[in-house]
Amino acid sequence: MAKTAVTAERVGKLYRLGNTQDTLARTLADALMRSARGKDRKAQELWALDDVSFEVAEGEVIGIIGRNGAGKSTLLKLLSRLTEPTRGRITVEGKVGSLLEIGTGFHPELTGRDNIYLNGTILGMSRADVSRRFDEIVEFAEIDRFLDTPVKRYSSGMYVRLAFAVAAHLESEILIVDEVLAVGDVAFQRKCLGRMGQVANEGRTVLFVSHNLAAIKSLCTRALLLQDGKLVADGPVEDTVTRYLDLTWPLSSDGTVAESAARIGTGDAFLRQVRITDDSGKHIERVFLGQPFRVTCLYEVRKRLTDVVLEVGISTPDGIRLATALSSDGGGPLMQLEPGMHEITAELDLALLPHPQYVVDVAMHLLSGLTVDWVERAVQFAALNVAERGADTYPWHTVRGYVRPKARWFAPAPVRK
């Protein structure tokens, strides 16, 4: 039976909103003010984590998922011993290497070289042990030219590259990584995920927070789902990711976008409804094999917008983008929108392979790059393995992948030796 590396027993973490430091003077002043106003102190309290319990076996790779504010980063801080729980108990067996907020564990006045040795010392390694890993760390971080520069002068990308390299290459038995990988470019993120896979294959324990569900599913066999500070799911990664998607982005059957939908943008326009239709405008929930379909978006525009570009993306439920269509593709005209309600339609000819659910992401941008409104998982539809007229003769359910490309095939030609 595998040894337990991490145990959390009924853990809670309380924050008092608006309080900067619990000095005696502030505590007395707060008490007097509350008495004078007759307000309950509980109204100023937030349980970032509440009654969270789980165990992690040695060598497990655990994904931790949830919306912003769910308590993920707070949990990692507790596991990294950067702060203490308000109640409950956390037990960690082994040396911990953690990458949380940018700068955690680094001294800004020290050089990159000195910080590598400092972190090794914190982990209980000798200078000789760190020196054996030194070149590997520097090569991974790609900061050799700036090795003797104080890290306070590093860009955020350089900082996070070095921080990850140190955490992943020094002799920690437990690696804890927060979503700071989002700071790096795509190539660096891929490099980090590859290194995390190597760490997992070495039998070390990994706890990984990310909004990249594809990475979570690729690296992890189990996931924890936090919502409003509570652990609401703990199980196989596929099941937990599905639960997260159901809780986070409930999909409307008629395409109405909920007021509570997760969205980003300037707020100058709001997506109100998305419908999937056939070429006659009839609402459909299933797309036949090879059938073109339309995505019709209803927008409430609140101010005059010029040089507008609409984006429609087709994704898998766990966020893997399969196709993107932009209204500006092929020299398409830029849109000019006056305040009011506007309906915008895109027709897509995309040969999707059978899948019970695809989701549509819709965004409105300005040509300058500014995002006006972006809604993920605005509506869903299914793709079938039969043609609209007459059954398809090939068992497409046995084909792997998502997209069936339009290909031109040539008749076989004999080859003479």
FENBEL-V945948 format. One record per run of one state. SS is the DSSP state (helix for helix, strand for strand, loop for the rest). FROM is the first residue (numbers start at 1). LEN is the number of residues. If there is no record, write none. Layout:
SS,FROM,LEN  SS,FROM,LEN
//
This chain:
loop,1,3  strand,4,13  loop,17,7  helix,24,14  loop,38,3  helix,41,4  strand,45,13  loop,58,3  strand,61,5  loop,66,6  helix,72,8  loop,80,7  strand,87,6  loop,93,3  strand,96,4  loop,100,11  strand,111,1  helix,112,11  loop,123,4  helix,127,15  loop,142,2  helix,144,3  loop,147,3  strand,150,1  helix,151,3  loop,154,2  helix,156,14  loop,170,4  strand,174,4  loop,178,1  helix,179,5  loop,184,2  helix,186,16  loop,202,3  strand,205,5  loop,210,3  helix,213,7  loop,220,2  strand,222,6  loop,228,2  strand,230,7  helix,237,12  loop,249,7  strand,256,1  loop,257,6  strand,263,2  loop,265,4  strand,269,9  loop,278,5  strand,283,1  loop,284,2  strand,286,2  loop,288,5  strand,293,9  loop,302,3  strand,305,12  loop,317,4  strand,321,6  loop,327,2  helix,329,3  loop,332,3  strand,335,3  loop,338,2  strand,340,9  loop,349,3  strand,352,1  loop,353,2  strand,355,12  loop,367,4  strand,371,13  loop,384,12  helix,396,3  loop,399,4  strand,403,1  loop,404,14
//
